[in-house]
Amino acid sequence: MSMAEIQAAVSSLPENERGSLAARLLDSLPAHRGEDGTVDSLAEAARRRDELDSGAVRPLTADELWASIGRERATWR
């Protein structure tokens, strides 16, 4: 089955089934370096917390996050 055929078949699934499939696919990928609770990931979390606490960055609202995701997904087509 080609990638185009898979995409077409998956696109016809209900939203909740597409989400479940996406989660399973993501779970099947190897973990990125630093995502396993190592010192690197803890240091990254602390750095990001410090950025938020200092005001260097502003957290996104849920609406802003989903709008950004929507814009990004629109570029995939």
HELIX and SHEET records of a PDB file:
HELIX    1   1 MET A    3  SER A   11  1                                   9    
HELIX    2   2 GLU A   15  SER A   28  1                                  14    
HELIX    3   3 VAL A   39  SER A   54  1                                  16    
HELIX    4   4 ALA A   62  ALA A   74  1                                  13    
END                                                                             
